[in-house]
Amino acid sequence: MRHMHYKGIRIPVFILSILINALGIDLIIVAGFGSSPISSVPIVISLYSNWTFGQITFFANILFIAAQIALLRRQFHPIEALQLGISVIFSVALDLYMPFLSVLQGHSWPLAGVILLIGCAVLAFGICLEVASQVLMVPGDGIVKAIAQTANIRMGTAKVAFDSTLVAMALGLSLFYGGAQTFAAIGVGTIVSAMTVGRLVNFFNRRLFFIERLARLSLEDQNESPVALAKEAS
């Protein structure tokens, strides 16, 4: 009897993807052209509160989890509530990376543009690994997956729509607060990442063979049900 368990591969890859996502987001921010769309609202709010960027992100993730429950209803599995714990890791990583990446701030626009594009690519790559591992998802990506599933559209397409909505909300908050510094969180980089990360997700999913391989391993784990094992044993 052969047991095909790949959790020993999938779980470490998933944890790595969470750290990669946080790194990508922070790289986009330090480029100086504006934050990534998923970060735009927390950044704006953090400018006018005593909370850090990571802490505001954690509160936003709680709302994203609630939205997943509302969209998926019975299809929302109880284990997905563990996203709350993942949110802690993700939010702490956001705050921990920033001091080390601060050396990349203040460069001229050609180099800053390269940093921005690298950040977009890193974020998209992390999302691909996260989804393919099929362990859990960061709430910000879980809500995108829930939208894609309920609307029957590709995840990359849902990502573009979701990010564009967050940018609009951040702009509205900027106007509400009325502070000029708020617009430092929303700029060309925000628009670029909103329009490119989702497309890069689709690109990496098509071009990187190991992402497809990881997805297949995850599918094999999911298909190995107790009933199937019982039949194999008999």
N, CA, C and O of each residue as an XYZ file, in Angstrom:
936
protein
N       0.861     -1.199      0.000
C       0.000      0.000      0.000
C       0.889      1.237      0.000
O       1.822      1.337      0.796
N       0.600      2.171     -0.887
C       1.412      3.367     -1.016
C       0.623      4.577     -0.519
O      -0.510      4.806     -0.942
N       1.220      5.336      0.366
C       0.582      6.548      0.880
C       1.310      7.766      0.312
O       2.504      7.941      0.553
N       0.603      8.603     -0.437
C       1.193      9.774     -1.084
C       0.851     11.015     -0.268
O      -0.142     11.691     -0.538
N       1.672     11.306      0.722
C       1.464     12.493      1.530
C       2.543     13.517      1.187
O       3.733     13.233      1.316
N       2.135     14.693      0.754
C       3.079     15.724      0.346
C       3.012     16.956      1.243
O       3.519     18.019      0.883
N       2.392     16.814      2.403
C       2.294     17.960      3.294
C       3.669     18.428      3.756
O       3.859     19.606      4.058
N       4.630     17.504      3.811
C       5.979     17.875      4.199
C       6.627     18.832      3.217
O       7.569     19.542      3.570
N       6.134     18.858      1.992
C       6.599     19.807      0.979
C       5.712     21.039      0.965
O       6.198     22.169      0.927
N       4.411     20.810      0.997
C       3.460     21.903      0.807
C       3.474     22.918      1.944
O       3.414     24.122      1.694
N       3.554     22.451      3.187
C       3.491     23.375      4.322
C       4.700     24.311      4.370
O       4.516     25.515      4.546
N       5.942     23.801      4.220
C       7.075     24.741      4.179
C       6.993     25.725      3.019
O       7.337     26.897      3.173
N       6.537     25.253      1.853
C       6.389     26.152      0.711
C       5.345     27.230      1.011
O       5.513     28.394      0.646
N       4.282     26.829      1.671
C       3.236     27.793      2.028
C       3.773     28.868      2.973
O       3.527     30.057      2.768
N       4.505     28.452      4.005
C       5.072     29.422      4.944
C       6.037     30.357      4.222
O       6.070     31.559      4.486
N       6.826     29.785      3.303
C       7.733     30.602      2.504
C       6.967     31.615      1.668
O       7.392     32.762      1.530
N       5.834     31.190      1.109
C       5.041     32.096      0.273
C       4.514     33.283      1.067
O       4.418     34.390      0.536
N       4.173     33.064      2.331
C       3.686     34.158      3.173
C       4.787     35.204      3.358
O       4.540     36.407      3.271
N       5.993     34.728      3.613
C       7.123     35.634      3.794
C       7.476     36.342      2.487
O       7.867     37.510      2.495
N       7.338     35.630      1.359
C       7.601     36.236      0.052
C       6.580     37.324     -0.246
O       6.937     38.388     -0.752
N       5.317     37.067      0.061
C       4.281     38.074     -0.159
C       4.578     39.355      0.611
O       4.473     40.454      0.066
N       4.951     39.209      1.885
C       5.253     40.384      2.705
C       6.452     41.142      2.144
O       6.467     42.373      2.142
N       7.456     40.407      1.669
C       8.629     41.043      1.084
C       8.264     41.822     -0.173
O       8.730     42.944     -0.369
N       7.431     41.226     -1.023
C       7.013     41.910     -2.239
C       6.278     43.204     -1.953
O       6.515     44.220     -2.606
N       5.390     43.165     -0.977
C       4.630     44.360     -0.612
C       5.551     45.457     -0.096
O       5.400     46.620     -0.472
N       6.505     45.099      0.761
C       7.421     46.096      1.308
C       8.348     46.658      0.235
O       8.693     47.839      0.286
N       8.763     45.838     -0.741
C       9.593     46.326     -1.835
C       8.850     47.364     -2.662
O       9.425     48.372     -3.074
N       7.578     47.114     -2.900
C       6.772     48.079     -3.650
C       6.693     49.400     -2.902
O       6.762     50.469     -3.509
N       6.547     49.328     -1.590
C       6.439     50.545     -0.788
C       7.742     51.338     -0.803
O       7.723     52.553     -1.005
N       8.887     50.658     -0.589
C      10.160     51.375     -0.504
C      10.594     51.937     -1.849
O      11.469     52.802     -1.900
N       9.993     51.459     -2.950
C      10.318     52.031     -4.254
C       9.955     53.511     -4.317
O      10.552     54.273     -5.077
N       8.981     53.908     -3.522
C       8.644     55.323     -3.412
C       7.606     55.830     -4.383
O       7.349     57.033     -4.441
N       7.007     54.939     -5.145
C       5.984     55.353     -6.105
C       4.566     55.085     -5.593
O       3.597     55.224     -6.339
N       4.451     54.705     -4.329
C       3.156     54.342     -3.783
C       3.141     52.884     -3.371
O       3.965     52.093     -3.830
N       2.215     52.533     -2.515
C       2.142     51.164     -2.011
C       1.428     50.263     -2.997
O       0.850     50.730     -3.979
N       1.472     48.966     -2.727
C       0.672     48.026     -3.500
C      -0.796     48.240     -3.151
O      -1.101     48.738     -2.067
N      -1.708     47.875     -4.043
C      -3.131     48.076     -3.760
C      -3.592     47.421     -2.463
O      -4.378     48.015     -1.726
N      -3.123     46.213     -2.166
C      -3.558     45.513     -0.960
C      -3.111     46.256      0.285
O      -3.685     46.078      1.359
N      -2.080     47.095      0.145
C      -1.541     47.827      1.287
C      -1.998     49.272      1.342
O      -1.774     49.952      2.343
N      -2.631     49.751      0.290
C      -2.924     51.176      0.186
C      -3.827     51.679      1.311
O      -3.568     52.733      1.893
N      -4.873     50.935      1.615
C      -5.782     51.368      2.682
C      -5.099     51.337      4.055
O      -5.185     52.323      4.787
N      -4.418     50.233      4.435
C      -3.716     50.233      5.722
C      -2.656     51.330      5.837
O      -2.491     51.922      6.903
N      -1.931     51.605      4.731
C      -0.909     52.652      4.778
C      -1.532     54.004      5.052
O      -1.030     54.762      5.883
N      -2.617     54.317      4.367
C      -3.277     55.610      4.556
C      -3.765     55.764      5.996
O      -3.570     56.809      6.618
N      -4.398     54.718      6.516
C      -4.916     54.790      7.883
C      -3.772     54.905      8.892
O      -3.881     55.645      9.869
N      -2.672     54.174      8.658
C      -1.555     54.204      9.604
C      -0.904     55.581      9.684
O      -0.313     55.926     10.707
N      -1.004     56.370      8.617
C      -0.438     57.719      8.633
C      -1.151     58.632      9.621
O      -0.584     59.628     10.070
N      -2.396     58.296      9.963
C      -3.183     59.148     10.848
C      -3.624     58.412     12.106
O      -4.648     58.744     12.703
N      -2.848     57.416     12.502
C      -3.159     56.689     13.730
C      -1.860     56.299     14.415
O      -0.774     56.498     13.871
N      -1.980     55.744     15.610
C      -0.810     55.284     16.352
C      -0.471     53.827     16.064
O       0.445     53.262     16.661
N      -1.225     53.221     15.136
C      -0.999     51.829     14.796
C       0.026     51.722     13.680
O       0.127     52.608     12.831
N       0.797     50.617     13.685
C       1.763     50.397     12.616
C       1.057     49.862     11.368
O      -0.107     49.465     11.403
N       1.804     49.870     10.274
C       1.285     49.345      9.018
C       0.880     47.878      9.166
O      -0.174     47.468      8.679
N       1.715     47.097      9.837
C       1.400     45.682     10.028
C       0.167     45.462     10.876
O      -0.625     44.559     10.607
N       0.000     46.285     11.904
C      -1.164     46.149     12.780
C      -2.460     46.487     12.052
O      -3.461     45.786     12.205
N      -2.445     47.550     11.267
C      -3.640     47.901     10.482
C      -3.937     46.808      9.471
O      -5.099     46.487      9.223
N      -2.891     46.236      8.885
C      -3.078     45.138      7.942
C      -3.760     43.953      8.615
O      -4.612     43.300      8.011
N      -3.390     43.674      9.860
C      -4.015     42.577     10.600
C      -5.512     42.812     10.770
O      -6.310     41.895     10.574
N      -5.897     44.029     11.131
C      -7.323     44.344     11.285
C      -8.064     44.221      9.952
O      -9.202     43.754      9.907
N      -7.411     44.645      8.869
C      -8.028     44.523      7.543
C      -8.238     43.056      7.186
O      -9.246     42.697      6.578
N      -7.282     42.210      7.566
C      -7.398     40.787      7.272
C      -8.580     40.145      7.988
O      -9.205     39.225      7.461
N      -8.882     40.625      9.176
C     -10.056     40.122      9.887
C     -11.323     40.394      9.066
O     -12.214     39.548      8.985
N     -11.390     41.579      8.463
C     -12.534     41.919      7.611
C     -12.572     41.035      6.369
O     -13.646     40.634      5.921
N     -11.395     40.730      5.811
C     -11.350     39.874      4.629
C     -11.835     38.457      4.948
O     -12.511     37.832      4.131
N     -11.493     37.960      6.121
C     -11.965     36.636      6.534
C     -13.491     36.635      6.656
O     -14.157     35.697      6.220
N     -14.029     37.689      7.250
C     -15.488     37.807      7.384
C     -16.147     37.840      6.010
O     -17.214     37.256      5.820
N     -15.515     38.526      5.045
C     -16.069     38.599      3.689
C     -16.047     37.233      3.017
O     -16.973     36.893      2.282
N     -15.013     36.454      3.256
C     -14.958     35.095      2.704
C     -16.110     34.244      3.228
O     -16.744     33.508      2.471
N     -16.371     34.349      4.514
C     -17.470     33.583      5.110
C     -18.792     33.974      4.465
O     -19.635     33.120      4.192
N     -18.972     35.284      4.221
C     -20.219     35.763      3.620
C     -20.376     35.280      2.183
O     -21.485     34.957      1.757
N     -19.265     35.227      1.424
C     -19.329     34.815      0.026
C     -19.450     33.301     -0.130
O     -20.266     32.815     -0.913
N     -18.646     32.568      0.610
C     -18.582     31.110      0.432
C     -19.621     30.355      1.241
O     -20.026     29.254      0.867
N     -20.058     30.948      2.356
C     -21.055     30.323      3.230
C     -20.633     28.898      3.603
O     -19.606     28.713      4.255
N     -21.405     27.901      3.201
C     -21.098     26.530      3.606
C     -19.817     26.007      2.979
O     -19.253     25.028      3.467
N     -19.346     26.630      1.918
C     -18.106     26.201      1.283
C     -16.875     26.731      2.024
O     -15.748     26.358      1.700
N     -17.086     27.590      3.006
C     -15.978     28.071      3.829
C     -15.694     27.015      4.894
O     -16.500     26.803      5.800
N     -14.548     26.360      4.777
C     -14.202     25.269      5.688
C     -13.682     25.826      7.011
O     -12.965     26.827      7.020
N     -14.036     25.189      8.124
C     -13.591     25.670      9.439
C     -12.086     25.854      9.547
O     -11.613     26.745     10.253
N     -11.325     25.000      8.838
C      -9.871     25.115      8.924
C      -9.374     26.455      8.384
O      -8.292     26.914      8.751
N     -10.176     27.089      7.503
C      -9.787     28.377      6.948
C      -9.724     29.466      8.013
O      -9.136     30.525      7.792
N     -10.330     29.204      9.167
C     -10.243     30.169     10.263
C      -8.810     30.332     10.749
O      -8.486     31.303     11.434
N      -7.944     29.371     10.391
C      -6.535     29.473     10.741
C      -5.845     30.619      9.997
O      -4.701     30.961     10.293
N      -6.545     31.199      9.041
C      -6.020     32.391      8.377
C      -5.714     33.493      9.386
O      -4.844     34.335      9.164
N      -6.436     33.471     10.480
C      -6.200     34.482     11.514
C      -4.775     34.361     12.060
O      -4.095     35.367     12.260
N      -4.332     33.134     12.298
C      -2.970     32.932     12.773
C      -1.937     33.305     11.721
O      -0.897     33.884     12.035
N      -2.235     32.966     10.457
C      -1.339     33.323      9.367
C      -1.234     34.835      9.244
O      -0.179     35.366      8.895
N      -2.334     35.526      9.534
C      -2.332     36.982      9.460
C      -1.354     37.593     10.454
O      -0.749     38.631     10.186
N      -1.206     36.947     11.591
C      -0.247     37.433     12.586
C       1.167     37.360     12.019
O       1.928     38.323     12.112
N       1.522     36.201     11.425
C       2.848     36.032     10.836
C       3.071     37.044      9.722
O       4.124     37.676      9.646
N       2.081     37.191      8.868
C       2.169     38.099      7.730
C       2.353     39.547      8.185
O       3.202     40.266      7.658
N       1.559     39.964      9.155
C       1.614     41.347      9.623
C       2.928     41.655     10.329
O       3.488     42.739     10.167
N       3.418     40.691     11.116
C       4.710     40.883     11.792
C       5.831     40.982     10.764
O       6.737     41.803     10.908
N       5.774     40.140      9.714
C       6.802     40.180      8.675
C       6.822     41.536      7.975
O       7.893     42.057      7.665
N       5.661     42.105      7.726
C       5.594     43.420      7.093
C       6.366     44.462      7.888
O       7.105     45.265      7.320
N       6.191     44.446      9.207
C       6.865     45.424     10.060
C       8.351     45.101     10.237
O       9.163     46.008     10.419
N       8.708     43.820     10.185
C      10.108     43.435     10.393
C      10.985     43.705      9.178
O      12.147     44.085      9.328
N      10.448     43.515      7.979
C      11.235     43.720      6.764
C      11.614     45.189      6.562
O      12.717     45.491      6.107
N      10.717     46.081      6.895
C      10.855     47.474      6.495
C      12.160     48.139      6.927
O      12.774     48.826      6.111
N      12.617     47.968      8.177
C      13.881     48.621      8.551
C      15.060     48.162      7.687
O      15.949     48.959      7.389
N      15.078     46.894      7.286
C      16.174     46.373      6.476
C      16.090     46.862      5.032
O      17.114     47.011      4.365
N      14.882     47.109      4.551
C      14.696     47.552      3.173
C      14.785     49.072      3.021
O      14.780     49.586      1.902
N      14.867     49.779      4.129
C      14.889     51.244      4.073
C      16.095     51.777      3.298
O      16.064     52.906      2.807
N      17.163     50.968      3.183
C      18.347     51.395      2.431
C      18.042     51.539      0.944
O      18.802     52.172      0.211
N      16.928     50.951      0.496
C      16.551     51.028     -0.914
C      15.730     52.270     -1.227
O      15.405     52.520     -2.388
N      15.394     53.045     -0.215
C      14.587     54.245     -0.418
C      15.447     55.409     -0.892
O      16.644     55.475     -0.612
N      14.807     56.328     -1.619
C      15.466     57.566     -2.016
C      16.312     57.484     -3.267
O      17.061     58.416     -3.559
N      16.216     56.398     -4.015
C      17.003     56.286     -5.247
C      16.321     57.051     -6.386
O      15.142     57.393     -6.300
N      17.078     57.311     -7.447
C      16.525     57.981     -8.617
C      15.477     57.097     -9.271
O      15.422     55.890     -9.033
N      14.647     57.719    -10.097
C      13.482     56.998    -10.595
C      13.798     55.757    -11.429
O      13.037     54.793    -11.348
N      14.886     55.716    -12.237
C      15.104     54.446    -12.973
C      15.323     53.265    -12.041
O      14.742     52.199    -12.244
N      16.167     53.446    -11.009
C      16.419     52.354    -10.079
C      15.190     52.064     -9.234
O      14.879     50.906     -8.955
N      14.490     53.123     -8.826
C      13.265     52.936     -8.044
C      12.219     52.181     -8.858
O      11.462     51.376     -8.314
N      12.182     52.446    -10.168
C      11.248     51.730    -11.032
C      11.574     50.250    -11.112
O      10.671     49.414    -11.159
N      12.866     49.921    -11.128
C      13.284     48.526    -11.134
C      12.868     47.847     -9.832
O      12.393     46.711     -9.840
N      13.050     48.558     -8.706
C      12.645     48.008     -7.407
C      11.140     47.760     -7.380
O      10.677     46.752     -6.846
N      10.388     48.683     -7.959
C       8.930     48.524     -8.024
C       8.551     47.279     -8.802
O       7.724     46.491     -8.343
N       9.146     47.091     -9.979
C       8.813     45.936    -10.808
C       9.237     44.633    -10.139
O       8.544     43.621    -10.239
N      10.388     44.665     -9.454
C      10.827     43.478     -8.721
C       9.824     43.149     -7.618
O       9.485     41.985     -7.403
N       9.355     44.182     -6.924
C       8.361     43.969     -5.874
C       7.084     43.350     -6.411
O       6.509     42.460     -5.784
N       6.635     43.820     -7.575
C       5.424     43.258     -8.189
C       5.640     41.790     -8.544
O       4.766     40.953     -8.319
N       6.807     41.486     -9.099
C       7.098     40.108     -9.495
C       7.209     39.197     -8.265
O       6.711     38.071     -8.271
N       7.864     39.695     -7.215
C       8.002     38.909     -5.982
C       6.631     38.617     -5.387
O       6.359     37.490     -4.974
N       5.767     39.631     -5.342
C       4.430     39.451     -4.791
C       3.630     38.442     -5.614
O       2.975     37.564     -5.053
N       3.682     38.561     -6.935
C       2.947     37.633     -7.800
C       3.457     36.201     -7.632
O       2.669     35.256     -7.600
N       4.780     36.048     -7.525
C       5.365     34.720     -7.342
C       4.919     34.106     -6.018
O       4.589     32.922     -5.957
N       4.909     34.911     -4.963
C       4.454     34.420     -3.671
C       3.007     33.974     -3.704
O       2.649     32.961     -3.102
N       2.177     34.725     -4.404
C       0.762     34.367     -4.523
C       0.619     33.027     -5.247
O      -0.195     32.193     -4.851
N       1.408     32.816     -6.307
C       1.343     31.554     -7.047
C       1.697     30.369     -6.156
O       1.004     29.351     -6.166
N       2.773     30.500     -5.386
C       3.168     29.420     -4.484
C       2.106     29.177     -3.421
O       1.796     28.036     -3.077
N       1.567     30.254     -2.917
C       0.553     30.169     -1.867
C      -0.676     29.418     -2.339
O      -1.193     28.548     -1.638
N      -1.140     29.758     -3.533
C      -2.339     29.114     -4.072
C      -2.056     27.658     -4.433
O      -2.874     26.780     -4.159
N      -0.902     27.401     -5.047
C      -0.584     26.043     -5.489
C      -0.393     25.088     -4.317
O      -0.700     23.902     -4.436
N       0.108     25.584     -3.188
C       0.349     24.711     -2.041
C      -0.949     24.214     -1.412
O      -0.962     23.167     -0.766
N      -2.043     24.958     -1.597
C      -3.356     24.536     -1.113
C      -3.347     24.177      0.375
O      -3.951     23.186      0.787
N      -2.659     24.990      1.172
C      -2.674     24.790      2.621
C      -3.661     25.762      3.231
O      -4.740     25.370      3.675
N      -3.298     27.005      3.252
C      -4.174     28.104      3.637
C      -3.810     29.285      2.760
O      -2.911     29.190      1.923
N      -4.494     30.382      2.945
C      -4.182     31.579      2.191
C      -4.168     32.783      3.117
O      -4.884     32.821      4.117
N      -3.351     33.759      2.774
C      -3.452     35.060      3.432
C      -4.849     35.595      3.127
O      -5.306     35.486      1.990
N      -5.537     36.170      4.113
C      -6.911     36.625      3.882
C      -7.080     37.536      2.660
O      -8.097     37.470      1.970
N      -6.086     38.380      2.398
C      -6.185     39.253      1.231
C      -6.224     38.492     -0.069
O      -6.823     38.959     -1.037
N      -5.597     37.326     -0.117
C      -5.659     36.467     -1.295
C      -6.830     35.503     -1.207
O      -7.396     35.105     -2.225
N      -7.193     35.126      0.023
C      -8.352     34.253      0.201
C      -9.627     34.901     -0.294
O     -10.483     34.236     -0.878
N      -9.758     36.203     -0.060
C     -10.964     36.895     -0.526
C     -10.972     36.987     -2.045
O     -12.035     36.928     -2.664
N      -9.781     37.134     -2.661
C      -9.701     37.139     -4.127
C     -10.118     35.782     -4.678
O     -10.862     35.707     -5.656
N      -9.634     34.702     -4.046
C     -10.007     33.361     -4.479
C     -11.513     33.143     -4.314
O     -12.147     32.522     -5.167
N     -12.083     33.651     -3.222
C     -13.519     33.510     -2.998
C     -14.317     34.249     -4.066
O     -15.342     33.755     -4.537
N     -13.841     35.439     -4.446
C     -14.504     36.203     -5.502
C     -14.416     35.464     -6.826
O     -15.402     35.360     -7.555
N     -13.210     34.941     -7.138
C     -13.030     34.203     -8.392
C     -13.927     32.967     -8.433
O     -14.499     32.640     -9.473
N     -14.046     32.285     -7.293
C     -14.839     31.067     -7.228
C     -16.324     31.352     -7.381
O     -17.016     30.647     -8.116
N     -16.819     32.367     -6.707
C     -18.255     32.666     -6.766
C     -18.642     33.344     -8.077
O     -19.763     33.168     -8.555
N     -17.720     34.123     -8.669
C     -18.012     34.815     -9.928
C     -17.609     33.992    -11.142
O     -17.900     34.372    -12.277
N     -16.923     32.839    -10.904
C     -16.486     31.945    -11.978
C     -15.566     32.662    -12.965
O     -15.773     32.609    -14.178
N     -14.549     33.332    -12.423
C     -13.551     34.009    -13.247
C     -12.166     33.571    -12.800
O     -12.014     32.982    -11.730
N     -11.157     33.855    -13.613
C      -9.790     33.501    -13.265
C      -9.330     34.325    -12.071
O      -9.762     35.460    -11.868
N      -8.436     33.719    -11.284
C      -7.983     34.400    -10.076
C      -7.205     35.661    -10.415
O      -7.326     36.668     -9.717
N      -6.409     35.619    -11.479
C      -5.677     36.815    -11.880
C      -6.603     37.957    -12.234
O      -6.325     39.112    -11.911
N      -7.702     37.640    -12.896
C      -8.688     38.653    -13.258
C      -9.364     39.226    -12.014
O      -9.570     40.435    -11.907
N      -9.706     38.345    -11.078
C     -10.312     38.794     -9.827
C      -9.339     39.657     -9.029
O      -9.748     40.603     -8.355
N      -8.046     39.325     -9.108
C      -7.032     40.091     -8.400
C      -6.969     41.521     -8.907
O      -6.881     42.458     -8.113
N      -7.012     41.699    -10.220
C      -6.983     43.042    -10.803
C      -8.195     43.849    -10.351
O      -8.060     45.016     -9.981
N      -9.376     43.238    -10.379
C     -10.599     43.933     -9.975
C     -10.569     44.300     -8.495
O     -10.945     45.409     -8.116
N     -10.122     43.368     -7.667
C     -10.064     43.600     -6.228
C      -9.066     44.699     -5.885
O      -9.357     45.579     -5.075
N      -7.891     44.647     -6.501
C      -6.870     45.654     -6.238
C      -7.334     47.042     -6.667
O      -7.087     48.028     -5.973
N      -8.001     47.111     -7.804
C      -8.495     48.400     -8.282
C      -9.522     48.985     -7.314
O      -9.567     50.198     -7.111
N     -10.342     48.125     -6.721
C     -11.323     48.582     -5.727
C     -10.634     49.143     -4.487
O     -11.054     50.167     -3.948
N      -9.579     48.472     -4.037
C      -8.840     48.948     -2.861
C      -8.191     50.305     -3.132
O      -8.170     51.168     -2.255
N      -7.665     50.496     -4.337
C      -7.063     51.782     -4.691
C      -8.104     52.899     -4.626
O      -7.828     53.991     -4.129
N      -9.292     52.614     -5.131
C     -10.363     53.613     -5.080
C     -10.732     53.955     -3.640
O     -10.975     55.118     -3.319
N     -10.773     52.946     -2.775
C     -11.070     53.182     -1.362
C      -9.976     54.017     -0.704
O     -10.272     54.912      0.088
N      -8.716     53.732     -1.026
C      -7.600     54.483     -0.452
C      -7.639     55.938     -0.904
O      -7.348     56.843     -0.122
N      -7.996     56.158     -2.153
C      -8.122     57.529     -2.643
C      -9.233     58.265     -1.904
O      -9.087     59.438     -1.559
N     -10.336     57.575     -1.663
C     -11.430     58.183     -0.913
C     -11.018     58.537      0.499
O     -11.380     59.601      1.001
N     -10.262     57.658      1.152
C      -9.770     57.945      2.498
C      -8.801     59.122      2.483
O      -8.793     59.932      3.410
N      -7.995     59.217      1.448
C      -7.054     60.327      1.336
C      -7.793     61.652      1.257
O      -7.405     62.631      1.895
N      -8.848     61.674      0.480
C      -9.654     62.890      0.376
C     -10.344     63.191      1.702
O     -10.495     64.352      2.082
N     -10.762     62.139      2.403
C     -11.438     62.324      3.693
C     -10.498     62.935      4.719
O     -10.863     63.883      5.414
N      -9.276     62.388      4.815
C      -8.312     62.906      5.779
C      -7.791     64.276      5.365
O      -7.458     65.104      6.212
N      -7.722     64.507      4.071
C      -7.317     65.819      3.580
C      -5.857     66.152      3.768
O      -5.489     67.323      3.677
N      -5.017     65.182      4.025
C      -3.599     65.442      4.234
C      -2.799     65.149      2.986
O      -3.013     64.127      2.332
N      -1.871     66.045      2.646
C      -1.078     65.872      1.435
C      -0.208     64.628      1.518
O       0.038     63.977      0.503
N       0.268     64.285      2.733
C       1.146     63.129      2.878
C       0.438     61.823      2.567
O       1.080     60.817      2.264
N      -0.882     61.839      2.642
C      -1.628     60.615      2.377
C      -1.419     60.137      0.954
O      -1.405     58.934      0.695
N      -1.257     61.075      0.026
C      -1.118     60.697     -1.370
C       0.250     60.086     -1.659
O       0.475     59.555     -2.747
N       1.177     60.158     -0.677
C       2.456     59.483     -0.842
C       2.276     57.969     -0.855
O       3.125     57.241     -1.369
N       1.167     57.498     -0.286
C       0.887     56.062     -0.253
C       0.206     55.582     -1.524
O       0.084     54.378     -1.748
N      -0.235     56.506     -2.348
C      -0.940     56.159     -3.577
C      -0.291     56.919     -4.723
O      -0.316     58.149     -4.746
N       0.273     56.214     -5.648
C       0.947     56.871     -6.754
C       1.000     55.985     -7.973
O       0.189     55.074     -8.138
N       1.976     56.268     -8.834
C       2.130     55.482    -10.052
C       2.372     54.014     -9.720
O       1.877     53.121    -10.408
N       3.139     53.775     -8.654
C       3.421     52.397     -8.265
C       2.178     51.623     -7.889
O       2.085     50.420     -8.132
N       1.220     52.318     -7.294
C      -0.032     51.668     -6.925
C      -0.784     51.204     -8.162
O      -1.303     50.089     -8.214
N      -0.834     52.079     -9.153
C      -1.529     51.740    -10.387
C      -0.791     50.636    -11.137
O      -1.409     49.708    -11.659
N       0.545     50.747    -11.184
C       1.336     49.731    -11.886
C       1.133     48.356    -11.257
O       0.905     47.372    -11.961
N       1.216     48.294     -9.932
C       1.049     46.995     -9.268
C      -0.370     46.473     -9.416
O      -0.578     45.266     -9.541
N      -1.355     47.378     -9.404
C      -2.745     46.948     -9.572
C      -2.958     46.300    -10.932
O      -3.741     45.360    -11.068
N      -2.252     46.814    -11.941
C      -2.465     46.329    -13.296
C      -1.517     45.197    -13.689
O      -1.740     44.533    -14.702
N      -0.461     44.967    -12.903
C       0.536     43.974    -13.316
C       0.577     42.714    -12.461
O       0.861     41.636    -12.984
N       0.301     42.816    -11.148
C       0.449     41.644    -10.283
C      -0.466     40.510    -10.728
O      -0.031     39.362    -10.823
N      -1.724     40.824    -10.999
C      -2.653     39.783    -11.448
C      -2.212     39.141    -12.745
O      -2.333     37.928    -12.917
N      -1.698     39.954    -13.662
C      -1.225     39.411    -14.935
C       0.034     38.565    -14.751
O       0.224     37.557    -15.433
N       0.886     38.987    -13.823
C       2.076     38.191    -13.535
C       1.708     36.856    -12.873
O       2.374     35.844    -13.095
N       0.656     36.862    -12.070
C       0.167     35.609    -11.490
C      -0.209     34.633    -12.609
O       0.182     33.466    -12.586
N      -0.965     35.122    -13.575
C      -1.350     34.272    -14.701
C      -0.128     33.810    -15.494
O      -0.065     32.662    -15.932
N       0.844     34.712    -15.675
C       2.058     34.390    -16.430
C       2.862     33.302    -15.722
O       3.250     32.315    -16.346
N       3.115     33.475    -14.422
C       3.893     32.479    -13.678
C       3.187     31.126    -13.646
O       3.837     30.083    -13.732
N       1.877     31.139    -13.523
C       1.126     29.877    -13.492
C       1.266     29.120    -14.808
O       1.256     27.890    -14.825
N       1.396     29.850    -15.897
C       1.542     29.204    -17.209
C       2.966     28.768    -17.496
O       3.182     27.745    -18.146
N       3.953     29.540    -17.016
C       5.336     29.351    -17.441
C       6.212     28.545    -16.482
O       7.148     27.879    -16.926
N       5.931     28.591    -15.187
C       6.799     27.934    -14.206
C       6.279     26.527    -13.921
O       5.234     26.355    -13.294
N       7.015     25.534    -14.385
C       6.542     24.147    -14.310
C       6.373     23.677    -12.874
O       5.477     22.885    -12.583
N       7.234     24.164    -11.963
C       7.176     23.642    -10.598
C       5.942     24.133     -9.850
O       5.528     23.516     -8.869
N       5.349     25.236    -10.303
C       4.097     25.674     -9.695
C       2.975     24.711    -10.061
O       2.151     24.349     -9.221
N       2.955     24.303    -11.321
C       1.964     23.300    -11.744
C       2.201     21.973    -11.023
O       1.257     21.288    -10.628
N       3.478     21.624    -10.859
C       3.804     20.377    -10.157
C       3.345     20.425     -8.707
O       2.798     19.452     -8.189
N       3.570     21.562     -8.055
C       3.126     21.721     -6.670
C       1.615     21.618     -6.577
O       1.088     21.008     -5.647
N       0.914     22.212     -7.536
C      -0.541     22.134     -7.542
C      -1.011     20.689     -7.693
O      -2.007     20.292     -7.087
N      -0.299     19.907     -8.497
C      -0.673     18.492     -8.681
C      -0.439     17.699     -7.406
O      -1.243     16.836     -7.055
N       0.658     17.984     -6.710
C       0.912     17.313     -5.431
C      -0.203     17.628     -4.433
O      -0.656     16.758     -3.691
N      -0.629     18.876     -4.433
C      -1.712     19.270     -3.532
C      -2.994     18.535     -3.876
O      -3.742     18.120     -2.991
N      -3.244     18.375     -5.185
C      -4.451     17.675     -5.616
C      -4.393     16.202     -5.215
O      -5.410     15.628     -4.823
N      -3.225     15.590     -5.308
C      -3.086     14.182     -4.912
C      -3.357     14.016     -3.424
O      -3.991     13.044     -3.015
N      -2.880     14.962     -2.606
C      -3.156     14.907     -1.173
C      -4.650     15.017     -0.904
O      -5.192     14.313     -0.051
N      -5.312     15.911     -1.641
C      -6.739     16.119     -1.435
C      -7.546     14.902     -1.863
O      -8.578     14.591     -1.267
N      -7.069     14.212     -2.904
C      -7.797     13.045     -3.405
C      -7.582     11.801     -2.552
O      -8.304     10.816     -2.699
N      -6.593     11.840     -1.661
C      -6.315     10.673     -0.816
C      -7.194     10.727      0.419
O      -6.743     11.084      1.507
N      -8.447     10.369      0.236
C      -9.414     10.415      1.301
C      -9.336      9.146      2.159
O      -8.786      8.141      1.708
N      -9.871      9.169      3.378
C      -9.905      7.953      4.203
C     -10.634      6.804      3.531
O     -10.268      5.643      3.715
N     -11.659      7.116      2.756
C     -12.410      6.067      2.072
C     -11.538      5.391      1.026
O     -11.533      4.166      0.903
N     -10.780      6.221      0.256
C      -9.910      5.665     -0.769
C      -8.830      4.804     -0.157
O      -8.500      3.752     -0.704
N      -8.279      5.217      0.949
C      -7.239      4.454      1.635
C      -7.792      3.124      2.133
O      -7.110      2.102      2.063
N      -9.022      3.133      2.634
C      -9.637      1.917      3.135
C      -9.827      0.898      2.017
O      -9.629     -0.301      2.210
N     -10.221      1.406      0.822
C     -10.411      0.511     -0.309
C      -9.071     -0.070     -0.760
O      -8.967     -1.242     -1.120
N      -8.016      0.819     -0.726
C      -6.705      0.338     -1.152
C      -6.187     -0.727     -0.191
O      -5.557     -1.693     -0.621
N      -6.446     -0.559      1.111
C      -5.959     -1.493      2.125
C      -6.668     -2.847      1.999
O      -6.086     -3.892      2.293
N      -7.920     -2.814      1.562
C      -8.670     -4.057      1.440
C      -8.294     -4.796      0.151
O      -8.829     -5.870     -0.123
